[in-house]
Amino acid sequence: NAGVMQNPRHLVRRRGQEARLRCSPMKGHSHVYWYRQLPEEGLKFMVYLQKENIIDESGMPKERFSAEFPKEGPSILRIQQVVRGDSAAYFCASSPFGMGGDNQPQHFGDGTRLSIL
Amino acid sequence: AQTVTQSQPEMSVQEAETVTLSCTYDTSESDYYLFWYKQPPSRQMILVIRQEAYKQQNATENRFSVNFQKAAKSFSLKISDSQLGDAAMYFCAYMGTYTGTASKLTFGTGTRLQVTL
C-alpha cells in the first residue's frame, strides 16, 4: 500500500537549468497538490491538479513555474531557469477526492529538496 | 485571506509530561477544517489530528488532543505522556470549504518541540 512517492529525494541544479520534480499519488487518488517549504518556514500552497486539469494555481509564481498531471504517469512540477531563491523543499500531497478535508486528509510525500548552486 | 499563527517558535517538554502547542487562525468562513501535522527531522509530513469546525467535540487521537475554541479562533494541541519520538516540528493548518479556500492547506510557521529526558 504505497504512499505518495516523490522523486528525486534531492535535486541539485545550477542557476539557469531546469528542474523537474515528480509525484506519484497514492493508489486511487486522483487529486494532487504541490507545496513549497522555504528554510525555517511552513509549507505554502502552490497548485492543485486533477487528472489533466489544473484546478487552482493561485500559489504558483507567474513565471518559470508550471505543473501538470497527465492522464497517465506522475504529476510533474517544472521550474525553468532556476535561481537561488528556488532552493526549497517541494512537497506533493494527494487525496481521493477534492476538498481533502472530512475523512479525506491530504497524504504527503517525503518531499524533494531542491538545491541551486 | 486566511492566516494561521503559531506564536511559539520552540517548546520543550520532559519525557512523560504534557505540553500544549498554541495555534490561532483568522477566517470569515463558518465551515472549515483544522489540522496538526508533525514534521520530524526526516522531513516527512505526518497528519497528527484533524478537527471539523462544525463539530463541537474536541478531536482526540491517543495521546494527542485538541482544544478547539471556535469563537476565539483557537486550536491548540495537547500532547500527553510525551515521548522522545514526539520531538519534531509541529504545524497547524487550515482548510476552508468555499471556492478559493477549499482543497488547499494554509500552514502556520511551526513550533519546534524538544523532548528531554
Interface residues (C-beta under 8 A of the other chain):
Chain A: H31 Y33 Y35 E41 G42 L43 K44 F45 Y48 I55 D56 S58 G59 A89 F91 A93 S95 G98 M99 G100 G101 D102 P105 Q106 H107 F108 D110 G111 R113
Chain B: V4 Y33 F35 Y37 S42 R43 Q44 M45 I46 L47 R50 E52 F91 M95 T97 G100 A102 S103 K104 L105 T106 F107 G108 T109 G110
